[in-house]
Structures are given as structure tokens and as C-alpha cells.
């Protein structure tokens, strides 16, 4: 997967993760992009360790599931670190 495809995957995965989790999540599109890219990296890493799965290509449902799941994990950890309250 190329850099632009990975960035687009991260942006969309970060936006979906923010939509799934309740509460107010600050940041604009750039923060969502960073969240999604880090989440895709974490999801790919956890997927390779736990399920022997990896980020294959842009149109793979496996890549999307790992990226969105990783973004949710990163968003939850970020909320714990910053101490933001869920509302």
C-alpha cells in the first residue's frame, strides 16, 4: 500500500473511530489523520501478533477492520492519558 493510500485509510479510519466512540473528541481533520495513521499502525501490529493478519491493500476488509480497531484503541488510550471525560 502506498503512502497516500495509507494516509487516506488512516483519515477515514480515524473519522469512523471518532464516530463510533461516544463523547466529544477534539481536533480537526489533521488530528483525525494522525489518529487514524497511528491507529492503522497499531491495528496492523496487533493484528500480526494476535491473528497473524496484516494490512494488505486499500480495498481489503481486513485492512479496514484492523485500521478502525487500532484507531479505536488509540482513541481510548488518548482519552485515558489526557483525562477527558466521556459525555
Biopython code that builds the backbone (N, CA, C, O; Angstrom):
import numpy as np
from Bio.PDB.StructureBuilder import StructureBuilder

atoms = [
    (1, "UNK", "N", (0.853, -1.161, 0.000)),
    (1, "UNK", "CA", (0.000, 0.000, 0.000)),
    (1, "UNK", "C", (0.900, 1.225, 0.000)),
    (1, "UNK", "O", (1.847, 1.301, 0.782)),
    (2, "UNK", "N", (0.614, 2.167, -0.858)),
    (2, "UNK", "CA", (1.409, 3.381, -0.954)),
    (2, "UNK", "C", (1.119, 4.352, 0.171)),
    (2, "UNK", "O", (0.188, 4.164, 0.954)),
    (3, "UNK", "N", (1.928, 5.391, 0.237)),
    (3, "UNK", "CA", (1.817, 6.376, 1.309)),
    (3, "UNK", "C", (0.478, 7.096, 1.273)),
    (3, "UNK", "O", (-0.163, 7.252, 2.313)),
    (4, "UNK", "N", (0.044, 7.537, 0.103)),
    (4, "UNK", "CA", (-1.220, 8.275, 0.011)),
    (4, "UNK", "C", (-2.406, 7.375, 0.348)),
    (4, "UNK", "O", (-3.347, 7.818, 1.007)),
    (5, "UNK", "N", (-2.375, 6.133, -0.089)),
    (5, "UNK", "CA", (-3.455, 5.203, 0.244)),
    (5, "UNK", "C", (-3.482, 4.948, 1.749)),
    (5, "UNK", "O", (-4.558, 4.877, 2.343)),
    (6, "UNK", "N", (-2.320, 4.810, 2.366)),
    (6, "UNK", "CA", (-2.247, 4.592, 3.807)),
    (6, "UNK", "C", (-2.760, 5.814, 4.560)),
    (6, "UNK", "O", (-3.452, 5.675, 5.568)),
    (7, "UNK", "N", (-2.425, 7.016, 4.077)),
    (7, "UNK", "CA", (-2.902, 8.245, 4.717)),
    (7, "UNK", "C", (-4.424, 8.367, 4.580)),
    (7, "UNK", "O", (-5.102, 8.759, 5.530)),
    (8, "UNK", "N", (-4.958, 8.033, 3.409)),
    (8, "UNK", "CA", (-6.409, 8.088, 3.211)),
    (8, "UNK", "C", (-7.108, 7.043, 4.078)),
    (8, "UNK", "O", (-8.151, 7.326, 4.668)),
    (9, "UNK", "N", (-6.550, 5.859, 4.159)),
    (9, "UNK", "CA", (-7.080, 4.819, 5.040)),
    (9, "UNK", "C", (-7.085, 5.311, 6.484)),
    (9, "UNK", "O", (-8.067, 5.120, 7.201)),
    (10, "UNK", "N", (-6.000, 5.942, 6.911)),
    (10, "UNK", "CA", (-5.916, 6.455, 8.273)),
    (10, "UNK", "C", (-6.916, 7.558, 8.546)),
    (10, "UNK", "O", (-7.516, 7.595, 9.620)),
    (11, "UNK", "N", (-7.106, 8.458, 7.590)),
    (11, "UNK", "CA", (-8.060, 9.558, 7.761)),
    (11, "UNK", "C", (-9.477, 9.022, 7.918)),
    (11, "UNK", "O", (-10.209, 9.450, 8.810)),
    (12, "UNK", "N", (-9.863, 8.095, 7.059)),
    (12, "UNK", "CA", (-11.216, 7.548, 7.124)),
    (12, "UNK", "C", (-11.385, 6.676, 8.369)),
    (12, "UNK", "O", (-12.426, 6.733, 9.024)),
    (13, "UNK", "N", (-10.379, 5.874, 8.701)),
    (13, "UNK", "CA", (-10.463, 5.032, 9.898)),
    (13, "UNK", "C", (-10.548, 5.874, 11.165)),
    (13, "UNK", "O", (-11.296, 5.536, 12.083)),
    (14, "UNK", "N", (-9.789, 6.965, 11.224)),
    (14, "UNK", "CA", (-9.854, 7.861, 12.380)),
    (14, "UNK", "C", (-11.218, 8.513, 12.515)),
    (14, "UNK", "O", (-11.734, 8.648, 13.624)),
    (15, "UNK", "N", (-11.810, 8.922, 11.391)),
    (15, "UNK", "CA", (-13.138, 9.533, 11.423)),
    (15, "UNK", "C", (-14.188, 8.525, 11.871)),
    (15, "UNK", "O", (-15.092, 8.868, 12.633)),
    (16, "UNK", "N", (-14.077, 7.286, 11.406)),
    (16, "UNK", "CA", (-15.025, 6.249, 11.818)),
    (16, "UNK", "C", (-14.861, 5.941, 13.304)),
    (16, "UNK", "O", (-15.853, 5.756, 14.008)),
    (17, "UNK", "N", (-13.629, 5.885, 13.784)),
    (17, "UNK", "CA", (-13.389, 5.629, 15.209)),
    (17, "UNK", "C", (-13.976, 6.741, 16.069)),
    (17, "UNK", "O", (-14.556, 6.471, 17.120)),
    (18, "UNK", "N", (-13.829, 7.995, 15.628)),
    (18, "UNK", "CA", (-14.414, 9.112, 16.376)),
    (18, "UNK", "C", (-15.934, 9.051, 16.360)),
    (18, "UNK", "O", (-16.581, 9.435, 17.334)),
    (19, "UNK", "N", (-16.511, 8.568, 15.257)),
    (19, "UNK", "CA", (-17.972, 8.461, 15.173)),
    (19, "UNK", "C", (-18.497, 7.312, 16.034)),
    (19, "UNK", "O", (-19.600, 7.406, 16.571)),
    (20, "UNK", "N", (-17.730, 6.237, 16.173)),
    (20, "UNK", "CA", (-18.177, 5.071, 16.945)),
    (20, "UNK", "C", (-18.139, 5.349, 18.442)),
    (20, "UNK", "O", (-19.074, 4.997, 19.161)),
    (21, "UNK", "N", (-17.074, 5.972, 18.915)),
    (21, "UNK", "CA", (-16.926, 6.204, 20.353)),
    (21, "UNK", "C", (-17.743, 7.409, 20.789)),
    (21, "UNK", "O", (-17.752, 8.438, 20.113)),
    (22, "UNK", "N", (-18.433, 7.284, 21.923)),
    (22, "UNK", "CA", (-19.223, 8.423, 22.408)),
    (22, "UNK", "C", (-18.328, 9.505, 23.008)),
    (22, "UNK", "O", (-17.181, 9.253, 23.376)),
    (23, "UNK", "N", (-18.869, 10.686, 23.094)),
    (23, "UNK", "CA", (-18.150, 11.788, 23.723)),
    (23, "UNK", "C", (-17.616, 12.771, 22.717)),
    (23, "UNK", "O", (-17.696, 12.558, 21.507)),
    (24, "UNK", "N", (-17.074, 13.838, 23.228)),
    (24, "UNK", "CA", (-16.521, 14.910, 22.398)),
    (24, "UNK", "C", (-15.046, 14.640, 22.157)),
    (24, "UNK", "O", (-14.264, 14.524, 23.101)),
    (25, "UNK", "N", (-14.670, 14.540, 20.890)),
    (25, "UNK", "CA", (-13.284, 14.309, 20.515)),
    (25, "UNK", "C", (-12.817, 15.530, 19.736)),
    (25, "UNK", "O", (-13.285, 15.800, 18.630)),
    (26, "UNK", "N", (-11.895, 16.255, 20.331)),
    (26, "UNK", "CA", (-11.408, 17.461, 19.700)),
    (26, "UNK", "C", (-10.503, 17.176, 18.520)),
    (26, "UNK", "O", (-10.198, 16.026, 18.204)),
    (27, "UNK", "N", (-10.093, 18.230, 17.890)),
    (27, "UNK", "CA", (-9.183, 18.103, 16.765)),
    (27, "UNK", "C", (-9.926, 18.164, 15.447)),
    (27, "UNK", "O", (-11.094, 17.785, 15.349)),
    (28, "UNK", "N", (-9.245, 18.633, 14.465)),
    (28, "UNK", "CA", (-9.811, 18.732, 13.130)),
    (28, "UNK", "C", (-9.401, 17.556, 12.277)),
    (28, "UNK", "O", (-9.152, 16.455, 12.768)),
    (29, "UNK", "N", (-9.338, 17.818, 10.990)),
    (29, "UNK", "CA", (-9.022, 16.735, 10.054)),
    (29, "UNK", "C", (-7.592, 16.247, 10.214)),
    (29, "UNK", "O", (-7.324, 15.061, 10.017)),
    (30, "UNK", "N", (-6.660, 17.142, 10.571)),
    (30, "UNK", "CA", (-5.272, 16.716, 10.729)),
    (30, "UNK", "C", (-5.105, 15.812, 11.940)),
    (30, "UNK", "O", (-4.380, 14.819, 11.876)),
    (31, "UNK", "N", (-5.773, 16.147, 13.053)),
    (31, "UNK", "CA", (-5.715, 15.295, 14.242)),
    (31, "UNK", "C", (-6.366, 13.943, 13.955)),
    (31, "UNK", "O", (-5.903, 12.909, 14.436)),
    (32, "UNK", "N", (-7.440, 13.960, 13.170)),
    (32, "UNK", "CA", (-8.085, 12.712, 12.783)),
    (32, "UNK", "C", (-7.170, 11.884, 11.900)),
    (32, "UNK", "O", (-7.124, 10.660, 12.029)),
    (33, "UNK", "N", (-6.439, 12.538, 11.002)),
    (33, "UNK", "CA", (-5.482, 11.849, 10.138)),
    (33, "UNK", "C", (-4.382, 11.191, 10.960)),
    (33, "UNK", "O", (-4.048, 10.027, 10.741)),
    (34, "UNK", "N", (-3.823, 11.936, 11.902)),
    (34, "UNK", "CA", (-2.755, 11.394, 12.757)),
    (34, "UNK", "C", (-3.287, 10.235, 13.599)),
    (34, "UNK", "O", (-2.633, 9.198, 13.717)),
    (35, "UNK", "N", (-4.479, 10.411, 14.185)),
    (35, "UNK", "CA", (-5.109, 9.345, 14.950)),
    (35, "UNK", "C", (-5.284, 8.094, 14.100)),
    (35, "UNK", "O", (-4.969, 6.989, 14.543)),
    (36, "UNK", "N", (-5.781, 8.266, 12.887)),
    (36, "UNK", "CA", (-6.032, 7.124, 12.023)),
    (36, "UNK", "C", (-4.768, 6.427, 11.559)),
    (36, "UNK", "O", (-4.722, 5.198, 11.499)),
    (37, "UNK", "N", (-3.741, 7.199, 11.229)),
    (37, "UNK", "CA", (-2.484, 6.594, 10.778)),
    (37, "UNK", "C", (-1.822, 5.829, 11.923)),
    (37, "UNK", "O", (-1.355, 4.706, 11.734)),
    (38, "UNK", "N", (-1.782, 6.433, 13.098)),
    (38, "UNK", "CA", (-1.222, 5.729, 14.258)),
    (38, "UNK", "C", (-2.091, 4.512, 14.587)),
    (38, "UNK", "O", (-1.575, 3.444, 14.916)),
    (39, "UNK", "N", (-3.398, 4.678, 14.495)),
    (39, "UNK", "CA", (-4.308, 3.565, 14.744)),
    (39, "UNK", "C", (-4.132, 2.434, 13.745)),
    (39, "UNK", "O", (-4.189, 1.262, 14.120)),
    (40, "UNK", "N", (-3.918, 2.770, 12.479)),
    (40, "UNK", "CA", (-3.687, 1.732, 11.471)),
    (40, "UNK", "C", (-2.382, 0.995, 11.752)),
    (40, "UNK", "O", (-2.299, -0.220, 11.575)),
    (41, "UNK", "N", (-1.369, 1.729, 12.186)),
    (41, "UNK", "CA", (-0.106, 1.078, 12.525)),
    (41, "UNK", "C", (-0.282, 0.158, 13.742)),
    (41, "UNK", "O", (0.214, -0.969, 13.749)),
    (42, "UNK", "N", (-0.985, 0.640, 14.760)),
    (42, "UNK", "CA", (-1.231, -0.171, 15.955)),
    (42, "UNK", "C", (-2.100, -1.373, 15.599)),
    (42, "UNK", "O", (-1.826, -2.487, 16.045)),
    (43, "UNK", "N", (-3.147, -1.158, 14.800)),
    (43, "UNK", "CA", (-4.016, -2.252, 14.393)),
    (43, "UNK", "C", (-3.278, -3.296, 13.576)),
    (43, "UNK", "O", (-3.489, -4.494, 13.765)),
    (44, "UNK", "N", (-2.418, -2.858, 12.671)),
    (44, "UNK", "CA", (-1.619, -3.801, 11.886)),
    (44, "UNK", "C", (-0.654, -4.576, 12.759)),
    (44, "UNK", "O", (-0.449, -5.773, 12.553)),
    (45, "UNK", "N", (-0.062, -3.904, 13.729)),
    (45, "UNK", "CA", (0.873, -4.561, 14.642)),
    (45, "UNK", "C", (0.142, -5.584, 15.515)),
    (45, "UNK", "O", (0.581, -6.727, 15.644)),
    (46, "UNK", "N", (-0.984, -5.160, 16.116)),
    (46, "UNK", "CA", (-1.746, -6.082, 16.958)),
    (46, "UNK", "C", (-2.331, -7.228, 16.133)),
    (46, "UNK", "O", (-2.374, -8.369, 16.594)),
    (47, "UNK", "N", (-2.775, -6.928, 14.933)),
    (47, "UNK", "CA", (-3.318, -7.977, 14.074)),
    (47, "UNK", "C", (-2.279, -9.012, 13.700)),
    (47, "UNK", "O", (-2.575, -10.205, 13.625)),
    (48, "UNK", "N", (-1.056, -8.552, 13.465)),
    (48, "UNK", "CA", (0.002, -9.506, 13.118)),
    (48, "UNK", "C", (0.407, -10.353, 14.315)),
    (48, "UNK", "O", (0.778, -11.515, 14.149)),
    (49, "UNK", "N", (0.341, -9.795, 15.511)),
    (49, "UNK", "CA", (0.697, -10.548, 16.716)),
    (49, "UNK", "C", (-0.419, -11.509, 17.129)),
    (49, "UNK", "O", (-0.163, -12.684, 17.393)),
    (50, "UNK", "N", (-1.648, -11.013, 17.185)),
    (50, "UNK", "CA", (-2.742, -11.808, 17.726)),
    (50, "UNK", "C", (-3.375, -12.753, 16.713)),
    (50, "UNK", "O", (-3.726, -13.881, 17.057)),
    (51, "UNK", "N", (-3.527, -12.302, 15.452)),
    (51, "UNK", "CA", (-4.296, -13.063, 14.475)),
    (51, "UNK", "C", (-3.494, -13.476, 13.246)),
    (51, "UNK", "O", (-4.047, -14.072, 12.322)),
    (52, "UNK", "N", (-2.215, -13.172, 13.224)),
    (52, "UNK", "CA", (-1.374, -13.420, 12.055)),
    (52, "UNK", "C", (-1.975, -12.772, 10.809)),
    (52, "UNK", "O", (-1.959, -13.352, 9.723)),
    (53, "UNK", "N", (-2.503, -11.565, 10.981)),
    (53, "UNK", "CA", (-3.109, -10.797, 9.887)),
    (53, "UNK", "C", (-2.345, -9.487, 9.743)),
    (53, "UNK", "O", (-1.751, -9.001, 10.705)),
    (54, "UNK", "N", (-2.361, -8.928, 8.565)),
    (54, "UNK", "CA", (-1.647, -7.672, 8.347)),
    (54, "UNK", "C", (-2.462, -6.767, 7.433)),
    (54, "UNK", "O", (-3.473, -7.178, 6.864)),
    (55, "UNK", "N", (-1.998, -5.524, 7.304)),
    (55, "UNK", "CA", (-2.612, -4.590, 6.374)),
    (55, "UNK", "C", (-2.176, -4.983, 4.969)),
    (55, "UNK", "O", (-1.006, -4.844, 4.615)),
    (56, "UNK", "N", (-3.117, -5.473, 4.173)),
    (56, "UNK", "CA", (-2.758, -5.993, 2.866)),
    (56, "UNK", "C", (-2.816, -4.924, 1.789)),
    (56, "UNK", "O", (-1.779, -4.495, 1.282)),
    (57, "UNK", "N", (-4.006, -4.495, 1.439)),
    (57, "UNK", "CA", (-4.146, -3.443, 0.453)),
    (57, "UNK", "C", (-5.324, -2.561, 0.819)),
    (57, "UNK", "O", (-6.050, -2.848, 1.771)),
    (58, "UNK", "N", (-5.514, -1.496, 0.072)),
    (58, "UNK", "CA", (-6.508, -0.492, 0.420)),
    (58, "UNK", "C", (-7.923, -1.053, 0.416)),
    (58, "UNK", "O", (-8.730, -0.669, 1.263)),
    (59, "UNK", "N", (-8.242, -1.933, -0.495)),
    (59, "UNK", "CA", (-9.611, -2.423, -0.640)),
    (59, "UNK", "C", (-9.889, -3.688, 0.171)),
    (59, "UNK", "O", (-10.958, -4.280, 0.026)),
    (60, "UNK", "N", (-8.978, -4.103, 0.998)),
    (60, "UNK", "CA", (-9.162, -5.303, 1.807)),
    (60, "UNK", "C", (-9.975, -4.971, 3.063)),
    (60, "UNK", "O", (-9.658, -4.028, 3.787)),
    (61, "UNK", "N", (-11.021, -5.754, 3.308)),
    (61, "UNK", "CA", (-11.829, -5.550, 4.513)),
    (61, "UNK", "C", (-10.994, -5.797, 5.766)),
    (61, "UNK", "O", (-11.239, -5.191, 6.809)),
    (62, "UNK", "N", (-10.026, -6.671, 5.665)),
    (62, "UNK", "CA", (-9.118, -6.942, 6.776)),
    (62, "UNK", "C", (-8.324, -5.691, 7.129)),
    (62, "UNK", "O", (-8.158, -5.384, 8.310)),
    (63, "UNK", "N", (-7.834, -4.968, 6.136)),
    (63, "UNK", "CA", (-7.081, -3.738, 6.391)),
    (63, "UNK", "C", (-7.960, -2.696, 7.061)),
    (63, "UNK", "O", (-7.525, -2.020, 7.993)),
    (64, "UNK", "N", (-9.188, -2.563, 6.592)),
    (64, "UNK", "CA", (-10.104, -1.582, 7.178)),
    (64, "UNK", "C", (-10.457, -1.944, 8.615)),
    (64, "UNK", "O", (-10.492, -1.071, 9.483)),
    (65, "UNK", "N", (-10.719, -3.223, 8.873)),
    (65, "UNK", "CA", (-11.071, -3.638, 10.232)),
    (65, "UNK", "C", (-9.903, -3.410, 11.196)),
    (65, "UNK", "O", (-10.102, -2.934, 12.314)),
    (66, "UNK", "N", (-8.693, -3.747, 10.764)),
    (66, "UNK", "CA", (-7.526, -3.529, 11.617)),
    (66, "UNK", "C", (-7.283, -2.044, 11.857)),
    (66, "UNK", "O", (-6.961, -1.643, 12.975)),
    (67, "UNK", "N", (-7.433, -1.225, 10.821)),
    (67, "UNK", "CA", (-7.199, 0.217, 10.960)),
    (67, "UNK", "C", (-8.238, 0.858, 11.873)),
    (67, "UNK", "O", (-7.892, 1.679, 12.724)),
    (68, "UNK", "N", (-9.501, 0.494, 11.705)),
    (68, "UNK", "CA", (-10.549, 1.072, 12.550)),
    (68, "UNK", "C", (-10.402, 0.580, 13.992)),
    (68, "UNK", "O", (-10.522, 1.366, 14.932)),
    (69, "UNK", "N", (-10.145, -0.705, 14.165)),
    (69, "UNK", "CA", (-9.939, -1.235, 15.519)),
    (69, "UNK", "C", (-8.742, -0.604, 16.209)),
    (69, "UNK", "O", (-8.810, -0.266, 17.391)),
    (70, "UNK", "N", (-7.648, -0.444, 15.476)),
    (70, "UNK", "CA", (-6.473, 0.217, 16.039)),
    (70, "UNK", "C", (-6.737, 1.667, 16.383)),
    (70, "UNK", "O", (-6.236, 2.167, 17.390)),
    (71, "UNK", "N", (-7.521, 2.351, 15.558)),
    (71, "UNK", "CA", (-7.857, 3.754, 15.833)),
    (71, "UNK", "C", (-8.720, 3.882, 17.078)),
    (71, "UNK", "O", (-8.570, 4.831, 17.847)),
    (72, "UNK", "N", (-9.623, 2.928, 17.276)),
    (72, "UNK", "CA", (-10.438, 2.939, 18.495)),
    (72, "UNK", "C", (-9.555, 2.729, 19.719)),
    (72, "UNK", "O", (-9.727, 3.408, 20.731)),
    (73, "UNK", "N", (-8.616, 1.797, 19.635)),
    (73, "UNK", "CA", (-7.692, 1.557, 20.749)),
    (73, "UNK", "C", (-6.876, 2.814, 21.053)),
    (73, "UNK", "O", (-6.735, 3.199, 22.214)),
    (74, "UNK", "N", (-6.342, 3.450, 20.015)),
    (74, "UNK", "CA", (-5.535, 4.663, 20.212)),
    (74, "UNK", "C", (-6.388, 5.783, 20.797)),
    (74, "UNK", "O", (-5.924, 6.520, 21.667)),
    (75, "UNK", "N", (-7.628, 5.921, 20.332)),
    (75, "UNK", "CA", (-8.507, 6.966, 20.852)),
    (75, "UNK", "C", (-8.863, 6.715, 22.318)),
    (75, "UNK", "O", (-8.932, 7.657, 23.108)),
    (76, "UNK", "N", (-9.087, 5.463, 22.683)),
    (76, "UNK", "CA", (-9.352, 5.144, 24.085)),
    (76, "UNK", "C", (-8.137, 5.432, 24.964)),
    (76, "UNK", "O", (-8.272, 6.000, 26.048)),
    (77, "UNK", "N", (-6.963, 5.046, 24.503)),
    (77, "UNK", "CA", (-5.739, 5.310, 25.263)),
    (77, "UNK", "C", (-5.498, 6.811, 25.374)),
    (77, "UNK", "O", (-5.108, 7.297, 26.435)),
    (78, "UNK", "N", (-5.724, 7.546, 24.298)),
    (78, "UNK", "CA", (-5.543, 9.001, 24.326)),
    (78, "UNK", "C", (-6.504, 9.637, 25.334)),
    (78, "UNK", "O", (-6.128, 10.569, 26.045)),
    (79, "UNK", "N", (-7.730, 9.142, 25.397)),
    (79, "UNK", "CA", (-8.682, 9.653, 26.381)),
    (79, "UNK", "C", (-8.254, 9.366, 27.811)),
    (79, "UNK", "O", (-8.457, 10.194, 28.699)),
    (80, "UNK", "N", (-7.660, 8.195, 28.041)),
    (80, "UNK", "CA", (-7.166, 7.877, 29.377)),
    (80, "UNK", "C", (-5.958, 8.730, 29.755)),
    (80, "UNK", "O", (-5.833, 9.167, 30.899)),
    (81, "UNK", "N", (-5.074, 8.963, 28.790)),
    (81, "UNK", "CA", (-3.869, 9.750, 29.072)),
    (81, "UNK", "C", (-4.197, 11.211, 29.332)),
    (81, "UNK", "O", (-3.642, 11.821, 30.246)),
    (82, "UNK", "N", (-5.096, 11.774, 28.535)),
    (82, "UNK", "CA", (-5.418, 13.188, 28.696)),
    (82, "UNK", "C", (-6.462, 13.428, 29.760)),
    (82, "UNK", "O", (-6.677, 14.567, 30.175)),
    (83, "UNK", "N", (-7.126, 12.351, 30.217)),
    (83, "UNK", "CA", (-8.122, 12.502, 31.272)),
    (83, "UNK", "C", (-9.416, 13.127, 30.821)),
    (83, "UNK", "O", (-10.120, 13.729, 31.631)),
    (84, "UNK", "N", (-9.754, 13.003, 29.547)),
    (84, "UNK", "CA", (-11.018, 13.568, 29.072)),
    (84, "UNK", "C", (-12.178, 12.726, 29.557)),
    (84, "UNK", "O", (-12.118, 11.497, 29.578)),
    (85, "UNK", "N", (-13.236, 13.419, 29.945)),
    (85, "UNK", "CA", (-14.424, 12.755, 30.418)),
    (85, "UNK", "C", (-15.320, 12.416, 29.238)),
    (85, "UNK", "O", (-15.442, 13.194, 28.292)),
    (86, "UNK", "N", (-15.950, 11.236, 29.307)),
    (86, "UNK", "CA", (-16.956, 10.875, 28.296)),
    (86, "UNK", "C", (-18.232, 11.583, 28.656)),
    (86, "UNK", "O", (-18.593, 11.684, 29.829)),
    (87, "UNK", "N", (-18.915, 12.073, 27.646)),
    (87, "UNK", "CA", (-20.196, 12.732, 27.934)),
    (87, "UNK", "C", (-21.295, 12.161, 27.096)),
    (87, "UNK", "O", (-22.442, 12.594, 27.204)),
]
sb = StructureBuilder()
sb.init_structure("model")
sb.init_model(0)
sb.init_chain("A")
sb.init_seg("    ")
for serial, (resi, resn, name, xyz) in enumerate(atoms, 1):
    if name == "N":
        sb.init_residue(resn, " ", resi, " ")
    sb.init_atom(name, np.array(xyz, "f"), 0.0, 1.0, " ", f" {name:<3s}", serial, name[0])
structure = sb.get_structure()
